[in-house]
Amino acid sequence: MGNNGAMGAADFLLSPTVQQLLQLTLADPGKQFAAADLAKACKLDLPQVQETLAHLLDNGVLLRGEA
């Protein structure tokens, strides 16, 4: 989310993992994502993605879809 090496507000406030997950999920807000798919797309470990998603869900940043 940075711009040409300059540190933006998102870079300062959000971890790289959060930035990657939000970039993917907010690009297609109507789509439901599985943690494993997000981990693969972001090239992150599944436990790290699951922990970050839990934090984002618990704080209302993301909403859980119907299974």
C-alpha positions as CSV (number, residue, x, y, z in Angstrom):
1,M,0.0,0.0,0.0
2,G,3.0,2.3,0.1
3,N,3.8,4.7,-2.6
4,N,7.2,4.8,-4.3
5,G,9.1,4.2,-1.0
6,A,7.3,6.9,0.9
7,M,5.8,5.7,4.2
8,G,2.1,6.2,4.1
9,A,-0.4,6.1,7.0
10,A,-1.3,2.5,6.3
11,D,2.4,1.5,6.4
12,F,2.8,3.2,9.7
13,L,-0.4,2.0,11.3
14,L,-0.9,-1.5,9.9
15,S,1.3,-4.5,9.7
16,P,2.3,-5.8,6.3
17,T,0.1,-8.9,6.9
18,V,-2.9,-6.8,7.6
19,Q,-2.2,-4.6,4.6
20,Q,-2.0,-7.6,2.3
21,L,-5.2,-9.2,3.6
22,L,-7.2,-5.9,3.5
23,Q,-5.9,-5.2,0.0
24,L,-7.2,-8.5,-1.2
25,T,-10.5,-8.6,0.7
26,L,-11.4,-4.9,0.1
27,A,-10.7,-5.3,-3.7
28,D,-13.8,-7.6,-3.9
29,P,-16.0,-6.9,-0.9
30,G,-18.9,-9.1,-1.9
31,K,-16.7,-12.2,-2.2
32,Q,-16.2,-14.7,0.6
33,F,-12.6,-15.8,1.2
34,A,-11.2,-18.9,2.9
35,A,-8.2,-18.3,5.1
36,A,-6.2,-20.9,3.1
37,D,-6.9,-19.1,-0.1
38,L,-5.8,-15.8,1.4
39,A,-2.7,-17.4,2.8
40,K,-1.8,-18.8,-0.6
41,A,-2.5,-15.5,-2.5
42,C,-0.5,-13.5,0.0
43,K,2.3,-16.2,0.3
44,L,1.9,-16.2,4.1
45,D,1.7,-19.1,6.6
46,L,-1.9,-20.2,7.3
47,P,-1.6,-19.8,11.1
48,Q,-0.4,-16.2,10.7
49,V,-3.4,-15.5,8.4
50,Q,-5.8,-17.2,10.7
51,E,-4.6,-15.1,13.7
52,T,-4.7,-11.9,11.7
53,L,-8.2,-12.6,10.4
54,A,-9.4,-13.4,13.9
55,H,-8.1,-10.0,15.1
56,L,-9.8,-8.2,12.1
57,L,-13.1,-10.1,12.7
58,D,-13.1,-9.5,16.4
59,N,-12.6,-5.8,15.9
60,G,-15.3,-5.5,13.2
61,V,-12.8,-4.6,10.4
62,L,-14.0,-7.6,8.4
63,L,-17.3,-9.5,8.6
64,R,-17.7,-13.2,8.7
65,G,-19.8,-14.5,5.8
66,E,-22.3,-17.3,6.0
67,A,-20.9,-20.7,5.5
